């Protein structure tokens, strides 16, 4: 069953976004290796908002445990208390096809 993760990271939005951009290629590899279907990031007034759609809960959990991801978080100096995560089983989603 598809699985949605919504993550809010608190902190300076510009600093967080800069770190995100520096690590984007490596994190994209982590996502791809775990079946990521969709990824979106937005700066907010108090940090970053990240939305990921996975084919299953296992994909999400596999990415979360990936040592490459853990290394990026450590390198960027992000602390667990900065993260607020929500997880949902997805009832439906649509990927529009070009006409």
DSSP file (Angstrom, degrees, kcal/mol; ACC not computed):
  #  RESIDUE AA STRUCTURE BP1 BP2  ACC     N-H-->O    O-->H-N    N-H-->O    O-->H-N    TCO  KAPPA ALPHA  PHI   PSI    X-CA   Y-CA   Z-CA
    1    1 A X              0   0    0      0, 0.0    56,-0.3     0, 0.0    90,-0.1   0.000 360.0 360.0 360.0 133.8    0.0    0.0    0.0
    2    2 A X        -     0   0    0     88,-0.3    88,-2.5    54,-0.1     2,-0.4  -0.189 360.0-153.2 -57.3 152.2    1.4    3.5   -0.9
    3    3 A X  E     -AB  54  89A   0     51,-2.3    51,-3.1    86,-0.2     2,-0.4  -0.996   5.4-153.5-138.7 130.2    2.7    5.4    2.1
    4    4 A X  E     -AB  53  88A   0     84,-3.1    84,-2.4    -2,-0.4     2,-0.4  -0.885   6.7-168.7-109.0 132.3    3.0    9.1    2.6
    5    5 A X  E     -AB  52  87A   0     47,-2.7    47,-2.6    -2,-0.4     2,-0.5  -0.982   1.2-170.9-119.2 133.3    5.6   10.8    4.9
    6    6 A X  E     -AB  51  86A   0     80,-2.5    80,-2.5    -2,-0.4     2,-0.4  -0.989  10.1-175.3-121.8 122.3    5.4   14.5    5.8
    7    7 A X  E     -AB  50  85A   0     43,-3.1    43,-3.0    -2,-0.5     2,-0.5  -0.969  12.2-165.8-124.3 131.4    8.4   15.9    7.6
    8    8 A X  E     -AB  49  84A   0     76,-2.7    76,-2.2    -2,-0.4     2,-0.5  -0.969   6.5-164.4-112.4 129.6    8.8   19.4    9.0
    9    9 A X  E     -AB  48  83A   0     39,-2.5    39,-2.2    -2,-0.5     2,-0.2  -0.965  13.4-144.1-114.3 119.8   12.3   20.4   10.0
   10   10 A X  E     +A   47   0A   0     72,-2.6     2,-0.3    -2,-0.5    37,-0.3  -0.579  51.7  74.1 -86.3 146.3   12.5   23.5   12.2
   11   11 A X  S    S-     0   0    0     35,-1.8     2,-0.4    -2,-0.2    -2,-0.1  -0.895  90.6 -21.5 146.4-173.6   15.3   26.0   11.9
   12   12 A X     >  -     0   0    0     -2,-0.3     4,-2.8     1,-0.2     5,-0.3  -0.515  55.9-146.9 -65.4 117.6   16.5   28.8    9.6
   13   13 A X  H  > S+     0   0    0     -2,-0.4     4,-2.5    32,-0.2     5,-0.2   0.879  94.9  48.4 -58.0 -41.0   14.8   28.1    6.3
   14   14 A X  H  > S+     0   0    0      2,-0.2     4,-2.1     1,-0.2    -1,-0.2   0.919 113.7  45.8 -68.1 -42.4   17.6   29.5    4.2
   15   15 A X  H  > S+     0   0    0      2,-0.2     4,-2.1     1,-0.2    -2,-0.2   0.929 114.8  48.0 -65.2 -44.8   20.3   27.6    6.0
   16   16 A X  H  X S+     0   0    0     -4,-2.8     4,-2.4     1,-0.2    -2,-0.2   0.904 111.5  50.3 -62.4 -41.1   18.2   24.4    5.9
   17   17 A X  H  X S+     0   0    0     -4,-2.5     4,-2.6    -5,-0.3    -1,-0.2   0.885 108.0  53.0 -66.9 -37.1   17.5   24.8    2.2
   18   18 A X  H  X S+     0   0    0     -4,-2.1     4,-2.0     2,-0.2    -1,-0.2   0.933 110.9  46.4 -62.6 -45.1   21.2   25.4    1.4
   19   19 A X  H  X S+     0   0    0     -4,-2.1     4,-1.6     1,-0.2    -2,-0.2   0.895 111.0  53.6 -62.2 -39.8   22.1   22.1    3.2
   20   20 A X  H  X S+     0   0    0     -4,-2.4     4,-0.7     1,-0.2     3,-0.3   0.933 108.8  48.5 -58.6 -47.5   19.2   20.4    1.4
   21   21 A X  H >< S+     0   0    0     -4,-2.6     3,-0.6     1,-0.2     4,-0.4   0.878 109.3  52.5 -64.1 -37.7   20.6   21.6   -2.0
   22   22 A X  H 3< S+     0   0    0     -4,-2.0    -1,-0.2     1,-0.2     4,-0.2   0.819 118.7  36.3 -66.4 -30.4   24.2   20.4   -1.2
   23   23 A X  H 3X S+     0   0    0     -4,-1.6     4,-2.6    -3,-0.3     5,-0.3   0.376  86.7 104.7-102.8   4.0   22.9   16.9   -0.3
   24   24 A X  H <X S+     0   0    0     -4,-0.7     4,-2.3    -3,-0.6     5,-0.2   0.864  78.3  50.1 -59.1 -42.6   20.1   16.6   -2.9
   25   25 A X  H  > S+     0   0    0     -4,-0.4     4,-1.7     2,-0.2    -1,-0.2   0.935 114.2  43.9 -64.2 -45.6   22.0   14.2   -5.3
   26   26 A X  H  > S+     0   0    0      1,-0.2     4,-1.9     2,-0.2    -2,-0.2   0.919 114.9  48.8 -65.2 -43.2   22.9   11.8   -2.5
   27   27 A X  H  X S+     0   0    0     -4,-2.6     4,-2.5     1,-0.2    -1,-0.2   0.848 107.1  56.2 -66.9 -32.7   19.5   11.9   -0.9
   28   28 A X  H  X S+     0   0    0     -4,-2.3     4,-2.9    -5,-0.3    -1,-0.2   0.891 105.8  51.9 -63.7 -38.3   17.9   11.3   -4.4
   29   29 A X  H  X S+     0   0    0     -4,-1.7     4,-2.6     2,-0.2    -2,-0.2   0.913 108.7  50.3 -62.2 -42.5   20.0    8.1   -4.6
   30   30 A X  H  X S+     0   0    0     -4,-1.9     4,-0.8     2,-0.2    -2,-0.2   0.937 113.2  46.2 -60.8 -46.8   18.7    7.0   -1.2
   31   31 A X  H ><>S+     0   0    0     -4,-2.5     5,-2.8     1,-0.2     3,-1.0   0.939 112.9  48.7 -60.8 -48.5   15.1    7.7   -2.4
   32   32 A X  H ><5S+     0   0    0     -4,-2.9     3,-1.5     1,-0.3    -1,-0.2   0.899 108.3  54.3 -59.3 -42.7   15.6    5.9   -5.7
   33   33 A X  H 3<5S+     0   0    0     -4,-2.6    -1,-0.3     1,-0.3    -2,-0.2   0.683 112.2  45.3 -66.5 -17.5   17.2    2.9   -4.0
   34   34 A X  T <<5S-     0   0    0     -3,-1.0    21,-0.3    -4,-0.8    -1,-0.3   0.195 122.6-100.4-113.5  14.5   14.1    2.6   -1.8
   35   35 A X  T < 5 -     0   0    0     -3,-1.5    20,-0.4     1,-0.2    -3,-0.2   0.660  48.7-173.4  83.9  18.6   11.4    3.1   -4.5
   36   36 A X      < -     0   0    0     -5,-2.8    18,-0.2    -6,-0.2    -1,-0.2  -0.180   9.5-174.6 -50.2 130.6   10.5    6.8   -3.9
   37   37 A X        +     0   0    0     16,-3.1     2,-0.3     1,-0.3    17,-0.2   0.784  66.4   5.1 -96.5 -35.4    7.6    7.8   -6.1
   38   38 A X  E     -C   53   0A   0     15,-1.4    15,-2.3     2,-0.0     2,-0.4  -0.993  57.6-175.4-153.3 142.7    7.4   11.5   -5.4
   39   39 A X  E     +C   52   0A   0     -2,-0.3     2,-0.3    13,-0.2    13,-0.2  -0.994   8.0 170.2-141.4 134.1    9.4   14.0   -3.5
   40   40 A X  E     -C   51   0A   0     11,-2.1    11,-2.8    -2,-0.4     2,-0.4  -0.996   8.7-169.5-143.4 143.1    8.7   17.7   -2.8
   41   41 A X  E     -C   50   0A   0     -2,-0.3     2,-0.3     9,-0.2     9,-0.2  -0.988   4.8-179.2-132.5 142.0   10.3   20.3   -0.6
   42   42 A X  E     -C   49   0A   0      7,-2.4     7,-2.7    -2,-0.4     2,-0.3  -0.999  27.6-123.0-139.1 142.2    9.2   23.8    0.4
   43   43 A X  E     -C   48   0A   0     -2,-0.3     5,-0.2     5,-0.2     2,-0.2  -0.650  33.9-169.5 -76.4 140.3   10.7   26.5    2.6
   44   44 A X  E >   -C   47   0A   0      3,-2.9     3,-0.9    -2,-0.3   -31,-0.2  -0.683  40.2 -93.5-119.7 177.7    8.3   27.6    5.3
   45   45 A X  T 3  S+     0   0    0      1,-0.2   -32,-0.2    -2,-0.2     3,-0.1   0.790 125.6  28.9 -62.5 -26.6    8.4   30.4    7.8
   46   46 A X  T 3  S-     0   0    0    -34,-0.1   -35,-1.8   -33,-0.1     2,-0.3   0.095 130.3 -55.2-126.2  24.4   10.1   28.2   10.4
   47   47 A X  E <  S-AC  10  44A   0     -3,-0.9    -3,-2.9   -37,-0.3     2,-0.3  -0.990  79.7 -30.1 150.4-137.0   12.1   25.7    8.4
   48   48 A X  E     -AC   9  43A   0    -39,-2.2   -39,-2.5    -2,-0.3     2,-0.5  -0.924  35.0-153.1-124.5 148.4   11.5   23.1    5.6
   49   49 A X  E     -AC   8  42A   0     -7,-2.7    -7,-2.4    -2,-0.3     2,-0.4  -0.991  15.8-172.2-118.1 127.7    8.6   20.9    4.7
   50   50 A X  E     -AC   7  41A   0    -43,-3.0   -43,-3.1    -2,-0.5     2,-0.5  -0.984   4.7-170.7-125.1 130.2    9.3   17.6    2.9
   51   51 A X  E     -AC   6  40A   0    -11,-2.8   -11,-2.1    -2,-0.4     2,-0.4  -0.984   7.7-179.9-121.6 126.3    6.7   15.4    1.4
   52   52 A X  E     -AC   5  39A   0    -47,-2.6   -47,-2.7    -2,-0.5     2,-0.5  -0.979  14.7-157.7-127.1 139.3    7.6   11.9    0.1
   53   53 A X  E     -AC   4  38A   0    -15,-2.3   -16,-3.1    -2,-0.4   -15,-1.4  -0.979  17.7-174.9-116.3 125.0    5.3    9.2   -1.4
   54   54 A X  E     -A    3   0A   0    -51,-3.1   -51,-2.3    -2,-0.5   -18,-0.1  -0.776  36.2-123.0-115.7 157.3    6.6    5.7   -1.2
   55   55 A X  S    S-     0   0    0    -20,-0.4     2,-0.3    -2,-0.3   -20,-0.1   0.731  94.4  -5.9 -70.6 -19.5    5.3    2.4   -2.7
   56   56 A X  S  > S-     0   0    0    -53,-0.2     4,-1.4   -54,-0.1     3,-0.4  -0.978  74.0 -99.4-163.1 166.5    5.1    1.0    0.8
   57   57 A X  H  > S+     0   0    0    -56,-0.3     4,-2.7    -2,-0.3     5,-0.2   0.855 118.9  62.9 -61.1 -35.0    5.9    1.7    4.5
   58   58 A X  H  > S+     0   0    0      1,-0.2     4,-2.6     2,-0.2    -1,-0.2   0.868  99.9  52.5 -61.1 -37.1    9.0   -0.5    4.0
   59   59 A X  H  > S+     0   0    0     -3,-0.4     4,-2.1     2,-0.2    -1,-0.2   0.928 111.0  46.7 -63.6 -44.6   10.4    1.9    1.4
   60   60 A X  H  X S+     0   0    0     -4,-1.4     4,-2.2     1,-0.2    -2,-0.2   0.933 115.2  45.5 -61.6 -47.2   10.0    4.8    3.8
   61   61 A X  H  X S+     0   0    0     -4,-2.7     4,-1.8     1,-0.2    -2,-0.2   0.870 110.4  54.4 -67.2 -36.4   11.6    2.9    6.7
   62   62 A X  H  X S+     0   0    0     -4,-2.6     4,-0.8    -5,-0.2    -1,-0.2   0.910 109.9  46.9 -62.5 -42.1   14.4    1.6    4.5
   63   63 A X  H >< S+     0   0    0     -4,-2.1     3,-0.6     1,-0.2     6,-0.2   0.904 109.5  54.1 -65.8 -40.5   15.3    5.2    3.4
   64   64 A X  H 3< S+     0   0    0     -4,-2.2    -1,-0.2     1,-0.2    -2,-0.2   0.847 112.6  43.8 -62.7 -33.5   15.1    6.4    7.1
   65   65 A X  H 3< S+     0   0    0     -4,-1.8    -1,-0.2    -5,-0.1    -2,-0.2   0.596  83.7 122.2 -86.2 -11.2   17.6    3.7    8.1
   66   66 A X    <X  -     0   0    0     -4,-0.8     4,-2.2    -3,-0.6     3,-0.5  -0.289  61.5-140.9 -59.0 127.0   20.0    4.2    5.2
   67   67 A X  H  > S+     0   0    0      1,-0.2     4,-2.3     2,-0.2    -1,-0.2   0.791 100.8  60.2 -61.7 -27.0   23.5    5.1    6.5
   68   68 A X  H  > S+     0   0    0      2,-0.2     4,-1.8     1,-0.2    -1,-0.2   0.923 107.3  45.2 -65.1 -42.4   23.9    7.6    3.7
   69   69 A X  H  > S+     0   0    0     -3,-0.5     4,-2.4    -6,-0.2    -2,-0.2   0.926 111.6  52.1 -64.8 -45.3   20.9    9.5    4.9
   70   70 A X  H  X S+     0   0    0     -4,-2.2     4,-2.2     1,-0.2    -2,-0.2   0.896 108.4  52.1 -58.3 -40.5   22.1    9.3    8.5
   71   71 A X  H  X S+     0   0    0     -4,-2.3     4,-2.8     2,-0.2    -1,-0.2   0.887 108.2  50.6 -63.4 -40.0   25.5   10.6    7.4
   72   72 A X  H  X S+     0   0    0     -4,-1.8     4,-2.4     2,-0.2    -2,-0.2   0.937 110.0  49.5 -63.8 -46.7   23.9   13.6    5.7
   73   73 A X  H  <>S+     0   0    0     -4,-2.4     5,-2.3     1,-0.2     4,-0.4   0.907 114.2  45.7 -60.0 -41.1   21.8   14.5    8.8
   74   74 A X  H ><5S+     0   0    0     -4,-2.2     3,-1.2    -5,-0.2    -1,-0.2   0.929 111.5  51.7 -66.3 -45.2   24.9   14.3   11.0
   75   75 A X  H 3<5S+     0   0    0     -4,-2.8    -2,-0.2     1,-0.3    -1,-0.2   0.864 110.6  48.7 -60.1 -36.8   27.0   16.3    8.5
   76   76 A X  T 3<5S-     0   0    0     -4,-2.4    -1,-0.3    -5,-0.2    -2,-0.2   0.527 111.6-122.6 -82.1  -5.2   24.4   19.1    8.4
   77   77 A X  T < 5 +     0   0    0     -3,-1.2     2,-0.3    -4,-0.4    -3,-0.2   0.783  51.1 164.6  71.6  27.2   24.2   19.1   12.3
   78   78 A X      < -     0   0    0     -5,-2.3     2,-0.3    -6,-0.2    -1,-0.2  -0.616  23.9-149.3 -81.8 137.2   20.5   18.3   12.4
   79   79 A X    >   -     0   0    0     -2,-0.3     3,-2.2     1,-0.1     4,-0.4  -0.776  22.1-117.5-106.6 149.3   19.2   17.2   15.7
   80   80 A X  G >  S+     0   0    0     -2,-0.3     3,-1.8     1,-0.3    -1,-0.1   0.835 111.8  63.0 -53.0 -36.4   16.2   14.8   16.3
   81   81 A X  G 3  S+     0   0    0      1,-0.3    -1,-0.3   -72,-0.0   -71,-0.1   0.643  92.8  64.9 -68.7 -11.9   14.2   17.5   18.1
   82   82 A X  G <  S+     0   0    0     -3,-2.2   -72,-2.6   -73,-0.1     2,-0.4   0.636  90.6  84.3 -79.4 -14.0   14.2   19.6   14.9
   83   83 A X  E <   +B    9   0A   0     -3,-1.8     2,-0.4    -4,-0.4   -74,-0.2  -0.740  48.8 179.3-100.1 135.2   12.1   16.9   13.1
   84   84 A X  E     -B    8   0A   0    -76,-2.2   -76,-2.7    -2,-0.4     2,-0.4  -0.974  18.7-171.6-128.3 117.1    8.3   16.5   13.2
   85   85 A X  E     -B    7   0A   0     -2,-0.4     2,-0.4   -78,-0.2   -78,-0.2  -0.862  14.3-171.6-117.3 144.3    7.1   13.5   11.1
   86   86 A X  E     -B    6   0A   0    -80,-2.5   -80,-2.5    -2,-0.4     2,-0.4  -0.977   8.0-164.8-127.2 144.7    3.7   12.3   10.1
   87   87 A X  E     +B    5   0A   0     -2,-0.4     2,-0.3   -82,-0.2   -82,-0.2  -0.993   9.3 175.8-133.9 138.1    3.0    9.0    8.3
   88   88 A X  E     -B    4   0A   0    -84,-2.4   -84,-3.1    -2,-0.4     2,-0.4  -0.999  32.9-125.1-142.3 141.1   -0.1    7.9    6.4
   89   89 A X  E     -B    3   0A   0     -2,-0.3     2,-0.4   -86,-0.2   -86,-0.2  -0.742  42.5-123.1 -76.9 134.6   -1.3    4.9    4.4
   90   90 A X        -     0   0    0    -88,-2.5   -88,-0.3    -2,-0.4     3,-0.1  -0.681  22.6-167.9 -89.1 128.6   -2.5    6.5    1.1
   91   91 A X  S    S-     0   0    0     -2,-0.4     2,-0.3     1,-0.3    -1,-0.2   0.898  73.2 -12.7 -77.9 -43.3   -6.0    5.8    0.0
   92   92 A X        +     0   0    0      2,-0.0    -1,-0.3   -90,-0.0     2,-0.3  -0.990  58.3 179.7-154.7 151.0   -5.6    7.1   -3.5
   93   93 A X        -     0   0    0     -2,-0.3     2,-0.4    -3,-0.1   -91,-0.0  -0.978  13.2-148.9-151.3 156.6   -3.1    9.1   -5.6
   94   94 A X        -     0   0    0     -2,-0.3     2,-0.6     2,-0.0    -2,-0.0  -0.979   8.1-166.5-128.3 135.0   -3.0   10.2   -9.2
   95   95 A X        -     0   0    0     -2,-0.4    -2,-0.0     2,-0.0     0, 0.0  -0.912  31.3-134.4-116.5 100.5   -0.1   10.8  -11.6
   96   96 A X        -     0   0    0     -2,-0.6     2,-0.4     1,-0.1    -2,-0.0  -0.226  14.0-143.7 -58.7 139.2   -1.6   12.7  -14.5
   97   97 A X        -     0   0    0      1,-0.0    -1,-0.1     2,-0.0    -2,-0.0  -0.845  23.7-105.9-102.3 139.5   -0.5   11.4  -17.9
   98   98 A X              0   0    0     -2,-0.4    -1,-0.0     1,-0.1     0, 0.0  -0.319 360.0 360.0 -62.1 146.9    0.0   13.8  -20.8
   99   99 A X              0   0    0      0, 0.0    -1,-0.1     0, 0.0    -2,-0.0   0.448 360.0 360.0 -81.8 360.0   -2.7   13.9  -23.5
